[in-house]
Structure formats: C-alpha cells, structure tokens
C-alpha cells in the first residue's frame, strides 16, 4: 500500500470518527467518556495524517 492510499484510509477513518462524535453529542444522555476517547483518537489520526503528508 502506498503512502497516499494509507493517508486516504486514515482520512476516511478520521471522517467516520467525526460523524460518530457528532451523533453521540446529539443524544441527551451522551457518554462523555466515550466522546473524549473518540476525540483523542481523531486527534491522533489527524497528527498521523499531517506527519505523513509533510
């Protein structure tokens, strides 16, 4: 797998996590711990994408 393909996969995963965060936040009884974990994963992916893209 090329770096470009890997970055594309990471970007897609980043997008899916963002959608999951938005979905979780719309629920009145949202699990804040789960949302925090998702945000950390999203940030980790963003950092990896930026690292590979530069």
N, C-alpha and C positions, 0 to 999 in steps of 0.2 A: 504494500500500500504506500502510495506517495504521501509526502507531507501535505500536499494540497487536499488530498482525499481525507486524510486524518483531521485536518483543520475543519473541513466541511462537516465531518461527523461530530466533532466537538461542538461546532456552532449549532448544529441541529439539536444536540442534547441540551445545550445552553438554552435554546429557544423553548424546548419542551419543559424544562425546569421552570422557566419564567412563566409559562402558561399554568403550570401546576401551582406556583406561588399565587398567581392572580386568582385562580379558582379557590384555593384554600382561604384566601383573605376575604372572600365574599360570604363565607359561612359565619354566622354569628358565634358559633362555638368552635372557632378555628383553633387548632393546636399550635400554639405559638412556638413551642419547642421544635416541632416538625418544620414550621415555616423558617425558623432560624437555621436549621440544618440544611434546608433547601437553598437558602440564600448563601450559605457558606460554600456549598457545592457549586452553585452558579458562579460565585466569585473565583473559586479555584479553576473552573473551566475557562473563565474569561482571561485569567492570568496565563494559563497554558496556551490559549489561542494567541494572545498577544506575543508570548515568548516565541512561538513557532512562526508567527507571521513576520517577525522582525529579522 
